[in-house]
Amino acid sequence: MPGFSPLRFLLRTLASLAVVLAAAGGVAWWWLGRPLAFPTTPYLLEVRPGASVASIGRRLADDGVIAHPAILSLYARAKGVDRTVKAGQYAFDGGLDVARLVAKLTQGDVTQTSIVFPEGVTAKEMLKRVAAEPSLARTIADRPESDVARALGIEAPSLEGQFFPDTYFYAAGSPDRALLARAHRQLRERLEAAWARRQPALPLASPYEALILASIVEKETGRAADRPAIASVLVNRLKRGMRLQADPTVIYGLGDAFDGNLRKRDLEADTPYNTYTRDGLPPTPIALPSQASLDAVVDPPSTPYLYFVARGDGTSEFSATLAEHNRAVARYQRR
């Protein structure tokens, strides 16, 4: 019987261990590379700021996506990405394995959510929409407007008109402050660009006055094709020193007291926004104007119009004289 050899025993032990490790590695590699079983397609996963790979693994295990959440943490740690998970909402489709899932989580491959700020809404209405958006992290939208202005560095007399109406895409979990800052920056850039291409001799002293007038045009416009002519009426009236007599400014000045029916006593009630009782522009915009309204007020067409009245079908009838206007009013408003 051959004698015991420590060297031979060590070699056999190492060989056995290598076989076991290779088998274990093969199982781990198979587990990491096999497609995950998502309960729904797409499978939505919301990752909060500061979430760890371990907490995500537990969530995936609870939903039946993975059986061993610890392996997810070990894999992320081995790759050196266990502390680089990006917050947001993720949408995972079938065929995804652990390696690709971790890559998405650490690269921030999040789904995009959108919010719409319609043309012509007020800043108050817009902030309510932002504050009610469940995918946004609330930071300032539900605070007083003075706090919002301070946080965004807005030095205008009011938040009104300070955001550009558009569709904005963002990652779920993003702070509302970042979204509002983007909308304000876009408004500022577009307003500056519009002001730079303005006609000479416009009766407007600053970009802010152009913004105010554009907001009035926005609220007066029922059909997009009428917008330039409406702008020309208001510009012509300003040039002649005539009062704007714009109903939307009166309504804005009434605030919550407006019940949907504009009466003669409302037109006679003096407020800073009543352009029937006061000369010139109101003190602030009255809504979020569109790009088309900004373009219309800085480059209005040359027309003889000083008046317009709604026809009742969304279009407007334009007149150059008061007599023509009175006939149009009798035809469309008093019939």
BELRACOR-V184234 format. One record per run of one state. SS is the DSSP state (~ for helix, > for strand, _ for the rest). FROM is the first residue (numbers start at 1). TO is the last residue. If there is no record, write none. Layout:
ss | from | to
SS | FROM | TO
SS | FROM | TO
This chain:
ss | from | to
_ | 1 | 5
~ | 6 | 33
_ | 34 | 42
> | 43 | 47
_ | 48 | 52
~ | 53 | 62
_ | 63 | 68
~ | 69 | 79
_ | 80 | 87
> | 88 | 92
_ | 93 | 97
~ | 98 | 107
_ | 108 | 111
> | 112 | 116
_ | 117 | 122
~ | 123 | 131
_ | 132 | 136
> | 137 | 137
_ | 138 | 144
~ | 145 | 152
_ | 153 | 166
> | 167 | 171
_ | 172 | 174
> | 175 | 175
~ | 176 | 196
_ | 197 | 206
~ | 207 | 220
_ | 221 | 223
~ | 224 | 239
_ | 240 | 246
~ | 247 | 257
_ | 258 | 263
~ | 264 | 268
_ | 269 | 290
~ | 291 | 298
_ | 299 | 306
> | 307 | 310
_ | 311 | 315
> | 316 | 319
_ | 320 | 321
~ | 322 | 332
_ | 333 | 335
